[in-house]
Amino acid sequence: MQYANAYQESKRYAIESLSKGEVVVKLFEEATKQLKMAIIFTEREENVKAFNAIGKCQKIISSLNLSLDMQYPISIELNEMYGFIHTKLGEVAVTRDLQLMNDIWSLISDLKDSFKEAEKMNKQTAPRGL
């Protein structure tokens, strides 16, 4: 039991030590993972598991949307994009349209890559303390 607590504590510390940009990238990574699982489950006709994975992906997209600081113009655009993705995820949860799932996966993956690149650029320009 002590090892489980140590593991949970180290996991919590690892998450807390991430920058905001790294957290966003991790969320996108989890969203793409959940949607890929939904695609696999749909192909296997495991519809309940697919539905649950899509729901998890929707929750992540909602969390990303709620975290936006709307004073920036890019946040308004991201709000619209997240809203579109969330709506389409709801659609695929009902229709189980594999092509649409793959299209949404590509869109989320592209957003993840963009945020990953932005975080990398931000780290390169951030001042280094002593």
C-alpha positions in Angstrom: 0.0 0.0 0.0 2.9 2.3 0.7 4.2 1.9 -2.8 0.8 2.8 -4.3 0.8 6.0 -2.3 4.4 6.8 -3.4 3.4 6.2 -7.0 0.3 8.4 -6.7 2.4 11.1 -5.0 5.1 11.0 -7.7 2.4 11.1 -10.4 0.8 14.1 -8.8 4.1 15.9 -8.6 4.9 15.2 -12.2 1.6 16.7 -13.3 2.0 19.7 -11.1 5.4 20.4 -12.4 4.2 20.8 -16.0 3.8 24.2 -17.6 0.4 25.3 -18.8 1.4 24.5 -22.4 2.6 21.1 -21.5 -0.8 20.4 -19.7 -2.6 21.4 -22.8 -0.5 19.1 -25.0 -1.1 16.2 -22.5 -4.8 16.8 -22.7 -4.7 16.7 -26.5 -2.6 13.5 -26.4 -5.3 11.9 -24.1 -8.1 13.2 -26.4 -6.4 11.6 -29.5 -5.9 8.4 -27.6 -9.5 8.2 -26.5 -10.8 8.9 -30.0 -8.4 6.3 -31.5 -9.7 3.8 -28.9 -13.3 4.7 -30.0 -12.4 4.1 -33.6 -10.9 0.6 -32.7 -14.0 -0.2 -30.5 -16.3 0.8 -33.3 -14.5 -1.4 -35.8 -14.9 -4.2 -33.3 -18.6 -3.3 -32.8 -18.0 -2.8 -29.1 -20.4 0.1 -29.1 -20.6 0.8 -25.4 -16.8 1.1 -25.1 -16.7 3.3 -28.2 -19.4 5.5 -26.7 -17.6 5.8 -23.4 -14.3 6.7 -25.1 -16.0 9.4 -27.2 -17.5 10.8 -24.0 -14.1 11.0 -22.4 -12.8 12.8 -25.5 -15.7 15.2 -25.3 -14.9 15.9 -21.6 -11.3 16.8 -22.5 -12.4 19.1 -25.3 -14.9 20.8 -22.9 -12.1 21.2 -20.3 -9.9 22.8 -22.9 -12.7 25.1 -23.9 -13.4 26.1 -20.4 -9.8 27.0 -19.7 -9.6 29.6 -22.5 -8.9 33.2 -21.6 -11.4 35.0 -23.8 -9.5 38.3 -23.7 -7.3 37.0 -26.6 -8.5 36.8 -30.2 -7.1 33.3 -30.6 -9.3 32.1 -27.7 -12.4 33.1 -29.6 -11.3 31.1 -32.6 -10.3 28.1 -30.4 -13.7 28.4 -28.7 -15.4 28.0 -32.0 -13.1 25.1 -33.0 -13.7 23.3 -29.7 -17.4 23.8 -30.0 -17.3 22.3 -33.5 -15.3 19.3 -32.3 -17.6 18.7 -29.3 -20.7 18.8 -31.6 -19.1 16.4 -34.1 -18.1 14.1 -31.3 -21.7 14.0 -30.2 -22.7 13.2 -33.7 -20.2 10.3 -34.0 -21.3 8.9 -30.7 -24.8 8.4 -32.2 -23.9 7.5 -35.8 -20.6 5.6 -35.3 -19.4 7.1 -38.6 -15.8 5.9 -38.8 -14.8 8.4 -41.5 -16.0 11.3 -39.4 -14.2 9.8 -36.4 -11.0 9.7 -38.4 -11.5 13.2 -39.6 -12.0 14.5 -36.1 -9.0 12.5 -34.9 -6.9 14.2 -37.6 -8.2 17.6 -36.5 -7.4 17.0 -32.8 -4.1 15.6 -33.7 -3.2 18.7 -35.8 -4.2 20.9 -32.9 -2.0 18.8 -30.5 0.9 19.2 -32.9 0.4 23.0 -33.1 0.3 23.4 -29.4 3.3 21.1 -29.0 5.3 23.3 -31.4 4.1 26.5 -29.7 5.2 25.1 -26.3 8.6 24.2 -27.8 9.0 27.7 -29.2 7.9 29.2 -25.9 10.6 27.2 -24.0 13.2 28.4 -26.5 12.4 32.0 -25.9 11.7 31.9 -22.2 14.3 33.6 -20.1 16.5 31.2 -18.1 16.9 31.9 -14.4 19.9 31.1 -12.3 
